[in-house]
Amino acid sequence: MEKISVVGMGYVGTAMATLIASIKKKNSYQYFVRGIEQNNDRGIYISKMLNKGILPFDINDKLFKKNFYHATRKKKNLICSNSIKDISDSKIVIVSINCDLKQKNKPDVDLQGFLRSIKTILENLNRDALLIIESTIPPGTCELKILPMIKDVFKKRKIKLTNFLLAYTYERVMPGSNYLDSIKNYWRVMAGLNKPSAIKCRNFLSKIINVKKFPLTELDSIRACELGKILENSFRATNIAFVEEWARFAELMNIDIYKVIEAIRLRPTHANIRHPGFGVGGYCLTKDPLFGEYSAKKIWKLNNLDFPFSKQSIKINNKMPLVTLKKIKEIFNNKIKNKKILILGVSYKENVGDLRSSPSLDFINQCIKEKANIYWHDPYIKNISISKTEKLDKIKNFNHFDIIVLAVGHEIYKNINFLHCNFKDTIVFDANYTLTRKQINKIITNKIKFRSIGR
């Protein structure tokens, strides 16, 4: 079996490693995959869990779990190591490590931390290996930061640079019940440093991705591919922020903006207009729009570009949970002290067990500051790191609470029959377009107190 290394066994890296390990050629598996994690407490814990066939994070994808267990426990062609030296015999090395934001006086990209990891990889990389970077990074990082580093490291290793293979590709992973499928059966964009790099990357991706139905898009340069990833996510973040300001206007005019948006979506050119909601979370949309300005000023030295839309989208989206809180406070005459608030959904996205940058956590923290009593329920989350909250495993009696906030559109909440719940003065607040029209009609018909974002 051909040896592949995946550096960074997080949500994306583990999914990628699992997909590669599940690829068959005739009746045998084609690849032996070695995941690489950091040699620290967290990295050692992840590698131990993975080698036991246990995912260290919650995944709501049966196919992902099945293939992962088969690769780690039965076929054993997927293992995890904490030594970067173990990449030395791999002919393809995939980089799936984070390039994070760091907070000082203002948001900044931790590019140096990312580059230190790349340098360590280069010091142990097989001279004939293809290095594929799929991390989200500021445009220009590969050509202006990593390539000079490659030249320096390879010179010290006395390796000729003439045949070095470097490619960049980005996925469009969609967490949820089709997590693994969203890597295999979805369009992928790629670019190579040179023609041999592009050919080898294309050939490899064509073996693990359904390119017949979802053809690869090859861009002219790695910098174009890097920009594509940032632009995609910045567009989505800006789209959300744009609709958010119109939702406030619609509410003041007593208009149901969701009905308006559905009418607009009938026009094919406007089908991707977003709904207003509770907030933006996850690893990508909460930071990627800031990468444009960083790249322009810090990498390309273009100081006359400010990216006002991208920066403003982050500010607007960060405030979204507080918009819901403001509306709730208005219901209670601007005082929520001692009010019993039940939050339905604390993950950042529907039907996933991922808390990264969850707007629910921001909402809960602010409620606690204002001395509200917080209860929460989420079928995908075991615990949250916020004290002074109480987790509910089951919800039977809504009458115990002053208000119920539907923060995440988990499928389980779309099946709540509010007629069978015990109500008195409890208010139902749909903060994220979670309830169906049928549920809302029943709530209103039965004179249950109801409020909503965007209506």
C-alpha positions in Angstrom: 0.0 0.0 0.0 1.2 3.5 -0.8 2.0 5.5 2.3 0.2 8.8 3.0 0.6 11.2 5.9 -2.0 13.6 7.2 -0.5 16.2 9.6 -3.2 17.5 11.9 -5.9 15.1 13.0 -8.7 17.6 13.8 -12.2 17.6 12.3 -11.0 17.9 8.7 -7.7 16.0 8.9 -9.4 13.0 10.5 -12.1 13.0 7.9 -9.6 13.2 5.1 -7.4 10.4 6.6 -10.5 8.2 7.0 -11.6 8.8 3.4 -8.1 8.0 2.1 -7.9 4.9 4.2 -11.2 3.6 2.8 -10.2 3.8 -0.9 -10.0 0.4 -2.6 -8.2 -0.7 -5.7 -9.8 -3.8 -7.0 -10.2 -6.0 -3.8 -7.5 -4.4 -1.7 -7.0 -1.0 0.1 -4.8 1.3 -1.8 -3.3 3.5 1.0 -1.7 3.2 4.4 -2.5 6.4 6.2 -0.5 7.8 9.1 -2.0 10.7 11.0 0.4 13.0 12.8 -0.6 15.0 15.9 1.4 17.3 18.1 3.7 15.8 20.8 1.9 17.5 23.7 -0.9 16.5 26.1 -3.7 17.2 23.7 -2.0 15.6 20.7 -1.0 12.5 22.7 -4.6 12.2 23.9 -6.0 12.5 20.3 -3.5 9.9 19.0 -4.3 7.4 21.7 -8.0 7.8 21.1 -7.6 7.4 17.3 -5.4 4.3 17.7 -8.1 2.7 19.9 -10.7 3.4 17.1 -12.4 6.1 19.1 -13.1 9.5 17.6 -12.0 12.2 20.0 -14.9 14.5 19.0 -18.6 13.9 18.4 -19.5 13.1 14.8 -23.1 12.7 13.7 -22.2 10.6 10.6 -22.7 6.9 10.6 -20.6 6.3 7.4 -17.7 8.3 8.9 -17.9 6.3 12.1 -18.1 3.0 10.2 -15.2 3.7 7.9 -13.1 5.1 10.7 -13.6 2.0 12.9 -12.9 -0.3 10.0 -9.6 1.5 9.1 -8.3 1.8 12.7 -9.5 -1.5 14.2 -10.1 -4.0 11.5 -7.9 -3.2 8.5 -5.5 -1.1 10.6 -4.4 0.9 7.7 -5.0 4.2 9.6 -2.8 4.9 12.7 -1.8 8.1 14.5 1.6 9.1 15.6 3.1 12.0 17.7 6.4 12.1 15.8 6.7 14.3 12.8 9.7 12.1 11.7 7.2 9.4 10.7 6.3 11.4 7.6 9.7 10.6 6.1 8.6 7.5 4.1 5.3 9.0 2.8 5.1 9.9 -0.9 2.2 12.3 -0.2 2.0 14.5 2.9 -1.2 16.5 3.5 -1.1 19.5 5.8 -4.4 20.0 7.7 -3.3 22.2 10.7 -4.9 25.4 11.8 -3.7 28.8 11.0 -5.5 30.6 13.8 -6.4 34.2 14.8 -4.6 35.5 17.9 -6.1 38.3 20.0 -4.0 41.2 21.2 -5.3 44.7 20.8 -7.0 43.6 17.6 -7.4 40.3 15.7 -4.2 39.1 14.0 -3.3 35.9 12.2 -0.9 33.5 13.9 1.0 32.9 10.7 4.3 32.4 12.4 2.9 29.6 14.4 1.7 27.9 11.2 5.0 28.5 9.5 6.9 26.9 12.4 4.9 23.8 11.9 5.6 23.8 8.1 9.3 24.2 8.7 9.3 21.1 10.9 7.4 19.2 8.2 10.0 20.3 5.6 12.9 19.1 7.7 11.5 15.6 7.7 9.8 15.5 4.3 10.8 12.8 1.8 12.7 14.6 -1.1 10.3 13.0 -3.6 7.1 13.6 -1.7 4.2 15.8 -2.8 3.3 18.3 -0.1 -0.4 19.2 -0.2 -1.6 22.1 1.9 -5.3 22.2 2.6 -5.2 24.6 5.6 -7.0 27.9 5.3 -4.3 30.5 5.0 -3.8 34.1 3.9 -3.4 34.3 0.1 0.3 34.4 -0.9 1.4 32.3 2.1 2.6 29.4 -0.1 4.5 31.4 -2.7 5.9 34.2 -0.5 6.4 32.5 2.8 6.6 28.7 2.4 8.5 28.5 -0.9 11.5 30.6 0.4 11.5 28.4 3.5 11.5 25.3 1.3 14.6 26.6 -0.5 16.4 27.3 2.8 15.6 24.0 4.4 16.4 21.9 1.3 19.7 23.7 0.8 20.6 22.7 4.4 19.5 19.2 3.7 21.5 19.2 0.4 18.4 18.4 -1.6 17.9 19.9 -5.1 14.8 22.0 -5.4 14.3 21.4 -9.1 11.7 18.6 -8.7 10.0 19.8 -5.5 6.3 19.1 -5.5 3.9 21.5 -3.8 0.1 21.9 -4.2 -2.8 23.6 -2.5 -6.3 22.5 -2.4 -9.3 23.3 -0.2 -12.4 21.3 0.7 -15.9 22.4 1.4 -16.6 20.1 4.3 -20.1 20.3 5.6 -20.4 19.0 9.2 -23.4 16.9 10.0 -24.8 13.5 9.0 -23.1 13.6 5.6 -19.7 14.8 6.8 -17.5 12.2 5.1 -19.6 12.3 1.9 -19.2 16.1 1.7 -15.5 15.5 1.1 -15.8 12.7 -1.4 -18.9 13.9 -3.3 -18.4 17.6 -3.7 -16.4 20.0 -5.9 -12.8 20.6 -5.0 -10.5 23.4 -6.1 -6.7 22.8 -6.5 -3.5 24.3 -7.9 0.1 23.3 -8.2 3.4 25.1 -7.8 4.4 23.8 -11.2 3.1 21.3 -13.8 4.5 18.1 -12.1 2.9 19.2 -8.8 -0.4 19.8 -10.4 -0.4 16.5 -12.2 0.4 14.5 -9.1 -2.1 16.3 -7.0 -4.8 15.9 -9.6 -4.1 12.2 -10.0 -4.2 11.7 -6.2 -7.4 13.7 -5.7 -9.0 11.8 -8.6 -8.6 8.6 -6.7 -10.3 9.7 -3.5 -12.9 12.2 -4.8 -15.9 11.4 -7.1 -14.5 13.6 -10.0 -16.8 12.1 -12.6 -19.8 13.7 -10.9 -17.9 16.5 -9.2 -15.0 17.5 -11.5 -11.9 19.1 -10.1 -11.3 22.8 -10.7 -7.7 23.7 -11.3 -6.7 27.3 -11.0 -3.7 28.9 -12.6 -1.7 29.5 -9.4 -1.6 28.5 -5.7 -2.2 32.1 -4.7 -5.5 32.0 -6.7 -6.5 28.9 -4.9 -5.7 30.3 -1.5 -7.7 33.4 -2.3 -10.6 31.3 -3.5 -11.1 29.7 -0.1 -11.0 33.1 1.7 -13.3 34.7 -0.8 -15.9 31.9 -0.5 -16.1 32.1 3.2 -16.0 35.9 3.3 -18.9 36.0 0.8 -21.0 33.7 3.1 -20.2 35.8 6.2 -21.0 39.0 4.4 -24.3 37.6 3.1 -25.4 36.7 6.6 -24.4 40.1 8.0 -26.3 41.9 5.1 -29.5 40.0 5.8 -29.1 40.6 9.5 -29.6 44.4 9.2 -32.7 43.9 7.0 -34.2 41.6 9.5 -34.1 44.3 12.1 -36.0 46.6 9.7 -38.5 43.9 8.9 -39.3 43.3 12.5 -40.0 47.0 13.1 -42.5 46.9 10.2 -44.1 43.7 11.5 -43.0 41.7 8.4 -42.1 38.0 8.4 -38.7 38.3 6.6 -38.5 34.5 6.2 -41.5 34.6 3.9 -40.0 37.5 2.0 -36.7 35.6 1.6 -38.4 32.5 0.3 -40.1 34.6 -2.3 -36.8 36.1 -3.3 -35.2 32.7 -3.5 -37.5 31.7 -6.3 -35.4 33.9 -8.5 -32.5 31.6 -9.5 -29.9 34.4 -9.3 -30.9 35.0 -5.7 -31.3 31.5 -4.4 -28.4 31.7 -2.0 -29.6 34.7 0.0 -29.3 33.7 3.7 -31.8 33.8 6.6 -31.2 35.9 9.7 -30.5 33.8 12.7 -29.0 33.5 16.2 -25.4 33.9 15.3 -22.4 32.7 13.3 -20.1 30.1 14.7 -17.6 27.4 13.7 -14.0 27.7 12.7 -14.2 29.4 9.3 -16.8 32.2 9.0 -15.7 33.7 12.3 -12.2 34.4 11.2 -11.6 33.9 7.4 -12.9 37.4 6.3 -10.0 38.9 8.3 -7.4 37.0 6.3 -7.8 39.3 3.2 -6.6 42.4 5.0 -3.8 40.5 6.7 -2.6 39.1 3.4 -2.8 42.5 1.6 -0.9 44.4 4.3 1.4 41.8 5.9 2.3 39.5 2.9 1.8 41.7 -0.2 2.6 45.1 1.5 -0.5 46.7 0.0 -1.4 49.2 2.7 -4.2 51.0 0.7 -6.7 48.1 1.0 -9.0 48.0 4.1 -11.7 45.3 3.3 -14.5 47.2 5.0 -17.3 44.8 4.1 -15.3 41.8 5.3 -14.4 43.4 8.6 -17.8 44.8 9.2 -19.4 41.3 8.6 -17.4 39.9 11.5 -18.5 42.7 13.8 -22.2 42.4 12.8 -22.2 38.6 13.1 -20.5 38.6 16.5 -23.3 40.8 17.8 -26.1 38.6 16.6 -26.6 36.6 19.8 -26.8 39.9 21.7 -29.6 41.0 19.4 -31.6 38.0 20.7 -30.7 38.9 24.2 -31.8 42.5 23.7 -35.2 41.3 22.5 -35.6 39.0 25.4 -34.7 41.7 27.9 -37.4 44.0 26.3 -39.9 41.3 27.0 -39.0 41.3 30.7 -38.7 45.1 31.0 -35.0 45.0 30.5 -34.3 42.8 33.5 -33.5 39.1 33.3 -32.1 38.7 36.8 -33.4 35.4 38.2 -35.3 34.6 35.1 -35.2 30.9 34.1 -34.0 30.7 30.6 -33.8 27.4 28.7 -31.4 27.3 25.7 -32.3 24.6 23.1 -29.0 24.0 21.2 -25.5 25.0 22.1 -23.4 23.7 19.2 -22.5 26.1 16.5 -24.5 24.4 13.8 -27.5 22.2 13.5 -27.1 18.4 14.0 -23.4 18.5 14.9 -21.5 18.2 18.2 -19.1 21.0 17.6 -18.8 24.0 20.1 -16.2 26.0 18.2 -17.1 29.7 18.4 -20.7 28.8 19.2 -22.9 31.9 19.5 -24.9 30.0 22.2 -21.9 30.2 24.5 -21.6 34.0 24.0 -25.3 34.3 24.7 -25.1 32.1 27.9 -22.1 34.0 29.2 -23.8 37.4 28.9 -27.0 36.0 30.5 -25.0 34.8 33.5 -23.3 38.2 33.8 -26.9 39.6 34.1 -27.6 37.0 36.7 -30.2 34.9 34.8 -30.6 31.2 35.6 -29.5 29.3 32.6 -30.5 25.7 31.6 -29.5 24.1 28.4 -30.3 21.1 26.3 -28.4 19.7 23.3 -28.5 16.0 22.1 -25.0 16.3 20.6 -23.1 18.1 23.4 -22.1 16.3 26.6 -20.7 19.3 28.5 -19.9 23.0 28.2 -17.1 24.8 30.0 -19.4 27.4 31.6 -20.3 27.1 35.3 -23.6 28.3 36.8 -25.5 26.4 34.1 -27.6 23.3 34.3 -27.8 20.7 31.6 -31.1 19.0 30.9 -31.0 15.5 29.4 -34.7 15.4 28.7 -37.4 18.1 28.4 -40.8 17.3 29.7 -42.2 20.3 31.4 -41.7 23.7 29.8 -43.8 25.4 32.5 -40.7 25.4 34.7 -39.1 28.2 32.6 -39.8 31.8 31.9 -38.6 31.6 28.3 -37.4 28.9 25.9 -34.8 30.0 23.3 -34.5 27.9 20.2 -30.9 28.7 19.3 -29.9 25.8 17.0 -32.0 24.1 14.4 -31.4 20.5 15.5 -33.9 18.2 13.8 -35.1 17.0 17.2 -36.5 20.5 17.9 -38.5 20.6 14.6 -40.4 17.6 16.0 -41.5 19.1 19.3 -45.3 18.9 19.7 -45.9 22.0 21.8 -49.5 21.0 22.4 -48.3 18.1 24.6 -46.1 20.4 26.6 -47.2 21.9 29.9 -47.4 25.7 29.4 -48.6 28.5 31.5 -46.7 31.8 31.1 -43.7 30.4 29.4 -42.6 32.2 26.2 -41.3 30.4 23.2 -38.6 32.4 21.4 -37.4 31.1 18.0 -34.0 32.7 17.5 -32.8 30.7 14.6 -35.6 29.9 12.2 -35.9 26.5 13.9 -39.6 25.9 14.2 -41.7 24.8 11.2 -44.7 26.7 10.0 -46.9 23.9 11.3 -45.3 24.2 14.8 -45.7 28.0 14.8 -49.3 27.8 13.7 -50.1 25.4 16.5 -48.3 27.7 19.0 -50.3 30.7 17.9 -53.6 28.9 17.6 -53.3 27.6 21.2 -52.4 31.1 22.5 -48.9 30.1 23.6 -46.7 33.2 23.9 -44.4 33.4 20.9 -41.6 35.6 19.8 -39.0 35.3 17.0 -36.1 36.8 15.2 -37.0 38.1 11.8 -40.8 38.2 12.3 
